[in-house]
Amino acid sequence: MRDFLVDPHRLSSAGEPVILVTSRHQPEMRQTDRHAHARGQLLGTMQGVVTIGTDHGRWLIPPVNAVWLPPHLEHDFRSHGAFHGWSVYVAEQACAALPDAPRVIRLSGLLNEAVARAATWQEGAFSEPQARIAGVILDEIAALPEEALGLPMPTDPRLQKIAGAIADDPAERRSMAEWATWAGIAPRTLSRRFVLETGLTFSAWRQRALLLRSLEMLAAGNSVTTVAFDLGYETVSAFIELFRAHFGTTPARYFKRSN
């Protein structure tokens, strides 16, 4: 499905305007297949959680964050439940000073307000005030810190096989040695190459996969208890403590903050 928020021809335009901003609110799930465009894209959600996938990894985006995708990067998109979100499409020549790899950023109040204002603009050349707001948006994309809401994917085919299986079912409790046997790779090689290719140890990568899946499940309306036990945690308190250690707050407060 390729239901774009903006005319695809405009997504490939190299000229003005420097940014295109759009928003959409729909009661059903939103999904687009793998695609790419010449403009860079900053995508955020005002409700629920969305997942962006590329050949390099997966990124989970709650309402307090947005994901930056550089030009020409193939990606797919899925909302977990109803979609209420926005996108900023940046002309390719303006992306030179912006990150050259996907990243999740924490939204600032300034960026939120600037995007909300730009989403109301009509087509046409920018006025001086509009050009200044567009500049603020670009400056904020460049300056805001990255947050660890991505799941980097390895490149070794054997590791990809393991990572794909875990990403599909993070609650699977095979040991690293069992995964290595399943994929036909020595455990020590698996351990060493996972760090080299993802920047995370195997156990840290699997833990992040669990936590990101927990965000998806919580955003879909599952209770903390259901999420904890469905993902294989021995107690609800163990899940809450791990969630707090990673995200800095409890699951209930995290989504209260997001809303």
C-alpha positions as CSV (number, residue, x, y, z in Angstrom):
1,M,0.0,0.0,0.0
2,R,1.4,3.4,-1.0
3,D,-1.0,6.0,0.4
4,F,1.3,9.0,0.6
5,L,0.5,12.1,2.7
6,V,2.0,14.2,-0.1
7,D,1.9,13.9,-3.9
8,P,4.9,11.6,-4.8
9,H,5.9,14.1,-7.5
10,R,6.4,16.8,-4.9
11,L,8.4,14.3,-2.7
12,S,10.9,14.1,-5.5
13,S,11.0,17.8,-6.2
14,A,14.5,19.3,-5.7
15,G,13.4,22.9,-5.5
16,E,11.2,25.1,-3.4
17,P,9.6,25.1,-0.9
18,V,12.5,24.0,1.3
19,I,10.0,22.1,3.5
20,L,6.6,20.5,3.0
21,V,4.5,19.9,6.2
22,T,1.4,17.7,6.4
23,S,-0.7,16.0,9.0
24,R,-3.4,13.3,9.1
25,H,-5.8,11.9,11.6
26,Q,-7.5,8.6,10.7
27,P,-9.4,6.2,13.0
28,E,-7.8,3.0,11.4
29,M,-4.3,1.7,11.3
30,R,-2.0,3.3,8.6
31,Q,0.6,1.4,6.7
32,T,2.8,2.0,3.7
33,D,5.1,-0.5,1.9
34,R,8.8,0.0,1.3
35,H,9.5,3.1,-0.7
36,A,11.9,6.0,-0.9
37,H,11.9,9.7,-2.0
38,A,14.3,12.5,-2.8
39,R,13.3,14.6,0.2
40,G,14.4,13.9,3.7
41,Q,11.5,13.2,6.2
42,L,10.9,13.9,9.8
43,L,7.9,11.9,11.0
44,G,6.1,12.2,14.3
45,T,2.9,11.1,15.9
46,M,0.4,12.9,18.2
47,Q,-1.2,9.7,19.4
48,G,-0.1,6.1,19.7
49,V,3.1,4.5,18.4
50,V,4.4,4.0,14.9
51,T,7.2,1.7,13.6
52,I,9.6,2.6,10.8
53,G,11.6,-0.2,9.1
54,T,14.7,0.0,6.8
55,D,17.4,-2.5,5.8
56,H,19.5,-1.1,8.6
57,G,17.0,-1.4,11.5
58,R,13.6,-0.6,13.0
59,W,12.6,2.5,14.9
60,L,9.7,2.8,17.3
61,I,8.2,6.3,17.6
62,P,6.0,7.4,20.5
63,P,4.4,10.9,20.6
64,V,7.3,12.5,22.5
65,N,9.7,11.6,19.7
66,A,10.1,11.8,15.9
67,V,12.3,9.9,13.5
68,W,14.5,11.5,10.9
69,L,15.0,9.7,7.5
70,P,17.6,11.1,5.1
71,P,16.9,11.4,1.4
72,H,16.6,8.3,-0.8
73,L,16.4,5.9,2.2
74,E,14.0,3.0,1.5
75,H,11.6,2.6,4.4
76,D,8.2,1.2,5.4
77,F,5.7,2.5,8.0
78,R,3.1,1.1,10.3
79,S,0.9,2.6,13.0
80,H,-0.2,0.5,15.9
81,G,-3.8,1.4,16.0
82,A,-5.3,4.7,14.8
83,F,-3.0,7.2,13.2
84,H,-2.7,10.8,14.2
85,G,0.6,12.1,13.0
86,W,2.6,14.5,10.8
87,S,5.6,14.7,8.5
88,V,8.1,17.3,7.5
89,Y,9.6,16.7,4.0
90,V,12.9,18.6,3.5
91,A,14.3,19.4,0.1
92,E,17.4,17.4,-0.7
93,Q,19.8,20.3,-0.9
94,A,18.7,21.5,2.6
95,C,19.6,18.1,4.0
96,A,23.4,18.5,3.8
97,A,23.6,19.9,7.3
98,L,21.2,17.3,8.7
99,P,22.0,13.8,9.9
100,D,23.0,11.4,7.1
101,A,21.5,8.3,8.9
102,P,18.2,7.6,10.5
103,R,17.8,8.7,14.1
104,V,15.1,9.2,16.7
105,I,15.0,12.6,18.4
106,R,13.2,13.9,21.4
107,L,10.7,16.6,20.3
108,S,11.2,20.1,21.8
109,G,8.3,22.5,22.5
110,L,9.8,24.8,19.9
111,L,9.9,22.1,17.2
112,N,6.3,21.0,18.0
113,E,5.0,24.6,17.7
114,A,6.9,25.3,14.5
115,V,5.6,22.1,12.8
116,A,2.1,22.9,13.9
117,R,2.3,26.3,12.4
118,A,3.8,25.1,9.2
119,A,1.1,22.5,8.8
120,T,-1.4,25.3,8.3
121,W,0.4,27.0,5.4
122,Q,-1.0,27.1,1.9
123,E,1.0,26.2,-1.2
124,G,3.1,29.0,-2.6
125,A,6.4,30.9,-2.0
126,F,7.3,31.4,1.7
127,S,6.9,34.8,3.3
128,E,9.8,36.1,5.4
129,P,8.2,34.9,8.6
130,Q,7.5,31.4,7.1
131,A,11.1,31.2,5.9
132,R,12.3,31.9,9.5
133,I,10.0,29.2,10.9
134,A,11.3,26.7,8.3
135,G,14.8,27.6,9.4
136,V,13.9,26.9,13.0
137,I,12.6,23.4,12.0
138,L,15.8,22.6,10.2
139,D,17.9,23.9,13.1
140,E,16.0,21.8,15.6
141,I,16.3,18.6,13.4
142,A,20.1,19.2,13.4
143,A,20.5,20.0,17.0
144,L,18.1,17.8,19.0
145,P,19.8,14.7,20.7
146,E,19.3,11.2,19.5
147,E,17.4,8.7,21.6
148,A,17.8,4.9,21.8
149,L,14.5,3.8,20.2
150,G,16.1,2.0,17.3
151,L,16.9,-1.7,16.8
152,P,20.0,-1.8,14.5
153,M,20.1,-4.9,12.3
154,P,23.2,-6.9,11.5
155,T,24.5,-7.5,8.0
156,D,25.8,-11.1,8.3
157,P,23.0,-13.3,6.8
158,R,23.2,-15.7,9.8
159,L,22.9,-12.9,12.3
160,Q,20.1,-11.4,10.2
161,K,18.2,-14.7,10.4
162,I,18.5,-14.7,14.2
163,A,17.7,-11.0,14.6
164,G,14.6,-11.3,12.3
165,A,13.3,-14.2,14.4
166,I,13.8,-12.3,17.7
167,A,12.3,-9.1,16.3
168,D,9.2,-11.1,15.2
169,D,8.9,-12.8,18.6
170,P,11.0,-11.1,21.3
171,A,9.6,-13.4,24.0
172,E,11.3,-16.4,22.5
173,R,13.6,-17.7,25.3
174,R,16.3,-19.6,23.4
175,S,19.8,-19.1,24.8
176,M,22.5,-17.5,22.7
177,A,24.1,-21.0,22.2
178,E,20.7,-22.4,21.0
179,W,20.3,-19.5,18.6
180,A,23.8,-20.0,17.3
181,T,23.1,-23.7,16.6
182,W,19.8,-22.8,14.9
183,A,21.6,-20.4,12.5
184,G,24.7,-22.4,11.9
185,I,27.2,-20.1,13.6
186,A,29.7,-20.6,16.4
187,P,28.5,-18.9,19.7
188,R,31.7,-16.9,20.1
189,T,31.4,-15.7,16.5
190,L,27.8,-14.7,17.1
191,S,28.8,-12.8,20.2
192,R,31.7,-11.0,18.6
193,R,30.0,-10.1,15.3
194,F,26.8,-8.9,17.0
195,V,28.8,-6.2,18.7
196,L,30.7,-5.3,15.6
197,E,27.6,-5.0,13.4
198,T,25.0,-3.5,15.8
199,G,27.0,-1.8,18.5
200,L,25.2,-3.9,21.1
201,T,25.9,-7.1,22.8
202,F,23.5,-10.0,21.9
203,S,21.8,-9.8,25.3
204,A,21.5,-6.0,25.1
205,W,20.0,-6.2,21.6
206,R,17.5,-8.8,22.7
207,Q,16.5,-6.7,25.7
208,R,16.0,-3.7,23.6
209,A,13.8,-5.8,21.2
210,L,11.7,-6.8,24.2
211,L,11.3,-3.2,25.4
212,L,10.4,-1.8,22.0
213,R,7.8,-4.6,21.6
214,S,6.4,-3.7,25.0
215,L,5.9,-0.1,23.8
216,E,3.9,-1.4,20.8
217,M,1.8,-3.6,23.1
218,L,1.2,-0.8,25.6
219,A,0.2,1.7,22.9
220,A,-2.3,-0.9,21.6
221,G,-4.1,-0.8,24.9
222,N,-2.7,-3.9,26.6
223,S,-2.3,-3.7,30.4
224,V,1.2,-3.6,32.0
225,T,0.5,-7.1,33.5
226,T,-0.5,-8.6,30.2
227,V,2.6,-7.1,28.5
228,A,4.9,-8.3,31.2
229,F,3.8,-11.9,31.2
230,D,3.3,-12.1,27.4
231,L,6.9,-11.0,26.9
232,G,8.2,-13.6,29.4
233,Y,9.0,-11.5,32.4
234,E,8.8,-13.5,35.7
235,T,7.0,-10.7,37.6
236,V,5.3,-7.4,36.7
237,S,7.7,-5.5,39.0
238,A,10.7,-6.9,37.1
239,F,9.3,-5.6,33.8
240,I,8.5,-2.2,35.4
241,E,12.0,-1.9,36.8
242,L,13.7,-2.7,33.5
243,F,11.3,-0.3,31.7
244,R,12.2,2.4,34.1
245,A,15.9,1.8,33.8
246,H,15.8,2.1,30.0
247,F,13.2,4.9,29.6
248,G,13.6,6.8,32.8
249,T,10.0,6.3,34.0
250,T,7.3,3.7,34.5
251,P,5.1,2.5,31.6
252,A,2.0,4.3,33.0
253,R,3.9,7.6,33.3
254,Y,5.6,7.2,30.0
255,F,2.4,7.2,28.1
256,K,0.8,9.8,30.3
257,R,3.8,12.0,29.4
258,S,3.4,11.1,25.7
259,N,-0.3,12.1,25.7
